[in-house]
Structures are given as C-alpha cells and as structure tokens.
Amino acid sequence: KPVSLKRNEKACRQARPFFYQAQETQDPERRIALYQRGLRLCPQSPRAHAELAEIYDSIGERREAVEEYREALRYDPHYPDVRNRLAELEGN
C-alpha cells in the first residue's frame, strides 16, 4: 500500500515524549526501543528516523542505519547531512 506522507499530528504529539526520553537516555538499546515506540505512532518524523539512524550507526549496525536514513529522506528529501552519511555508509 502507498506510504502516507501526511503526518497524523495527534499521533505525532503522542510520540514526542518517547523521542524526548530517547534523547535523554544513555543506553543505546533503550534509546532504540524508545525511538521505535515513537515511530510506530508517528512514522513520518524524518528527524526521529535520522536520530535513530545515528544510534544504529554508532553501535555498528550499518544495515539498520542505512534503512533509517532512507526513511528520513523519504519524508524529507532535504534533511540535513543525511544524504552524505548515507552515501558514506553505502559506499563502504
């Protein structure tokens, strides 16, 4: 089925606490779980996808990082720095 690029603002407001909590958390596994919970509610957040990608990137989960960077670009083709990082990951 086609991807809905339109945000459900109510769901995204509900997702926000998970994203904020993830930003405050040190443990990468816990951060990933929090971003995933938020993204289940609000998949159209390029920022959350990009931040999740950075966590995957930092723990060496390259395939997941690439996937999340691609999602970020799907919702915002001009999201800062994502294209460069994606090119680096895919080039290796």
Order of alpha helices (4+ residues) and beta strands (2+ residues): alpha-alpha-alpha-alpha-alpha
